[in-house]
Structure formats: structure tokens, C-alpha cells
Amino acid sequence: MKLTEDPTASSRKKDHIDLAFQSRLTAAQLDTRFSYEPLLAAHPDGIAGYPKGFLDKQIKAPIWVSSMTGGTQMARIINTNLAKACAEFGLGMGLGSCRSLLDGDDTLDDFNMRPHIGTQPLYANLGIAQVEQLIASAQTDKILNLLEKLSADGLIIHVNPLQEWLQEEGDQIKVSPIETIAHIVREMDISVIVKEVGQGFGRESLRALLKLPVDAIEFAAMGGTNFSMLEMIRGDEMKKDAFECMAHLGHDASDMISTINELIPEMAHEVNCHNFIISGGISGFLDGYHAIQSLHHNAIYGQASAFLKHAQGSYEELQSYVKLQIEGLEFSSAYLRVKES
Ligand SMILES: Cc1cc2nc3c(=O)[nH]c(=O)nc-3n(C[C@H](O)[C@H](O)[C@H](O)COP(=O)(O)O)c2cc1C
């Protein structure tokens, strides 16, 4: 190829002149989280330096589709799109609450994503209140049935006392969640991930959780979709006025990253959980890359609402979104270093 061959040069040069004044940024708009190192790598072919496996499965990018919906016609479309994207791009996925499947198969098609996701990680999901009730009524075999009918790799338990407390129809949690989770990991030979739903976990909860042999902790931190807020919007106006302040409680992802980075060396041999899904308010690949580089342990990042935005229509829309996210991660891994905070 001749080096002077550049058929679009003329129109491109014209664009540059026309658009130059619209394309000015100020130093105040700098993303100060990263050091940009343009000299040290070629344009990348793949994402450098991230774990290629997660929970004993192969993944091609460190991205997790965080648990969302089920039980409506729309959910089936959303979940199918998400599962197909996981299969195509090598990601993992948590299903939304599968409670409706504990006693019947009416909604099975909304959740039955194994045929679409292929061999990628797929986790079923139940709330802590349901798991507590199953233990109390000696029906934990229903969890095994659930995993079997979905061909799921394991169970995500979402721990959501604030959401349940604020929800009109919410369940009462009668046993401390850590006891319920300890019972499950002690008595059942299944892979377990534990998550919140948008408030994250504080230091002492993380300390207790890290001691248990759960396969991963998903942050579901404060800073993104917040189910406590969502329940208040659904509910009574006066209650919202009184309790809106509660939705602002919790821990954001960067707070949880620092806490885990401090706790793991401090707890040393007491730590039994070594995998993390950093989620809650991750708006795209830069946030995700920053998060996984900042945690000094095996981590991928998760997003719920960002995927939801693109998963409600055609598969092609979601496909384009995920492709761009992966390209962004590839570039980031070649040229960006996270600054120590
Ligand atoms: C529509 C929707 C439904 C959700 N349903 C569940 C659920 O059933 N179980 C669960 O553990 N989390 C559920 N979540 C919470 C997400 O998994 C995630 O923790 C939370 O949305 C924060 O992530 P984000 O900021 O990327 O949206 C849901 C989130 C959304 C947006």
C-alpha cells in the first residue's frame, strides 16, 4: 500500500476545520482517575491483564450482567437479548429474582436462558427472605430444583433488608442474613454469590461475608439504581417524604473497594471468598476498568441499568452497545493506568 493513499483525506480535513471550534474541552473536564500512557503499547488486540476465568468458567471480558427482571413478557425479551450477548461476547449473567419459579413453572420461559447463553456463567437469584423461609420450612431442596430446571451454575442471594422494609408488600427478615447464608454454604453443595440491591455493604458485613466460603461478593453498591428509592416512588407519598433520606445510606463502589483492600490483608487466613463483582453505578467501561484495577483481588464489574437501557428492543442494539464497551476496555487496558488515590 502506498503511504500517500488516503481516499477520504479531503473530506476528513474539511470536517476537522469545520468541527474544531465545537470540540474544545477545558482542563476542568479532565478525568483525573487515570494516567494516560500513549507511548507504551500498540493498538490492542484484546483486553490485557484481566482474569480470563471467573468462578471456574471461561469469560472473554471482565463484565457481568447484573441480576434483573423476570415474570413479564418484556422480561423474556430483555433476558434473551442479554443471554445472547453473554454468549457472543463471553460474559456472565445473573438472573433476576426467580422466586416465582419455586412453586411452579408458569414463568420458566422468562428465565430459561441456558439455551441462549451457551456455556457462559448463568446464576439463578433469590432474595434472602425467601432463602430464610425455605430453610425454616425445610424446603431447601427447592433451591436445587430451581438450579436444575434453569441449568444454572449457582445461586445469587440478594440481601435487601432496607428494600423489604420500605416495600408495601415486603417480607420480614426474621434471622440475620449472615446466618441464613452461612446455613446455605454449610449445608448445600452449590456455588453462591451474595449481593445487595443498591446500597452496598459496610465494613462489618463485608468482614463477616469474607469469612464464608461464598464464591463471590457482588457489591450492588450505592450510586446507581436504588431499589429503596424505587419502592418509595411506588408507595405512599407521606412515607416517601419521611424515609427518602434512607435511600441515601450505604456504600459506593469506591468505598467498598477500599474496605476490601484493607480487610483482606488484615484478615489473612480468615478470608474464604476471593472473587468480586463490582457493581452499582458503573456507567460504562471507564468506570468498570477503574474499579477492577483498583481492587487488588480477582474482580470483574457488573452493570444492570446500563444493559437494561439497550436490551429492550432489537438484539442488534444491545450487540452494538456491548461491542463498544469491549473496544473501550481494550483501549483502556493498553493505555490507561489507574492513579493511586
Ligand atoms: C429492572 C431491575 C430489576 C432488578 N431486579 C433485581 C432482582 O430481581 N434481584 C437482584 O438481586 N437485583 C435486582 N436488581 C438490582 C441490580 O442487580 C443491581 O444491583 C442494581 O440495579 C445496581 O446496578 P446498576 O447501578 O448498574 O443498575 C434489579 C435492577 C433493575 C434495574
The ligand as a Gaussian input file, in Angstrom:
#p B3LYP/6-31G(d) Opt

LIG

0 1
 C      -35.148000      -3.566000      36.410000
 C      -34.237000      -4.079000      37.504000
 C      -34.600000      -5.204000      38.197000
 C      -33.782000      -5.724000      39.205000
 N      -34.125000      -6.871000      39.846000
 C      -33.258000      -7.451000      40.704000
 C      -33.512000      -8.740000      41.231000
 O      -34.534000      -9.358000      40.955000
 N      -32.588000      -9.289000      42.057000
 C      -31.429000      -8.633000      42.385000
 O      -30.594000      -9.198000      43.093000
 N      -31.190000      -7.395000      41.928000
 C      -32.053000      -6.796000      41.084000
 N      -31.769000      -5.562000      40.560000
 C      -30.599000      -4.800000      41.077000
 C      -29.385000      -4.909000      40.185000
 O      -28.902000      -6.236000      40.121000
 C      -28.237000      -4.016000      40.630000
 O      -27.754000      -4.453000      41.871000
 C      -28.644000      -2.553000      40.762000
 O      -29.512000      -2.228000      39.709000
 C      -27.445000      -1.627000      40.708000
 O      -26.777000      -1.732000      39.464000
 P      -26.836000      -0.549000      38.355000
 O      -26.474000       0.709000      39.079000
 O      -25.830000      -0.981000      37.323000
 O      -28.228000      -0.526000      37.815000
 C      -32.568000      -5.040000      39.535000
 C      -32.207000      -3.891000      38.816000
 C      -33.013000      -3.404000      37.808000
 C      -32.579000      -2.170000      37.072000

